[in-house]
Amino acid sequence: MSRSLYKGPYVDEKLLKKIDGKKPNEAGVIKTWARRSMIAPEMVGFTFGVHNGKNHVEVTVVEEMVGHRLGEFSPTKKFQRHGGKMQKELDQKKREAEIAAAKAAKAAK
């Protein structure tokens, strides 16, 4: 998502209007769909509700985020987990180990 240097950073105008003249602690959550908007220094301290396609994820902007895009902090895909036979075997071994540890703890009392 690079942008030509002569064009400069892209910051959504509507987003700047929403934070103009407000203080970060009294503004509340500012909902936005502008995931491509770059985080400007004026946005530090504000909390944005960045849309991920389903709902708004709250992102509190800190100084280290300046220069990044809002969409980077609102993931659009949810990782379920890897499945299959091998994963089931690993889960079963983990459960058995927990049960054995609990029995050992009871026996020690």
Sequence and secondary structure as in RCSB ss.txt:
>XXXX:A:sequence
MSRSLYKGPYVDEKLLKKIDGKKPNEAGVIKTWARRSMIAPEMVGFTFGVHNGKNHVEVTVVEEMVGHRLGEFSP
TKKFQRHGGKMQKELDQKKREAEIAAAKAAKAAK
>XXXX:A:secstr
    TTT     HHHHHHHTT  HHHH EEEE  TT B  GGGTT EEEEE SSSEEEEE  GGGTTSBGGGGS 
SS      SHHHHHHHHHHHHHHHHHHHHHHHH 
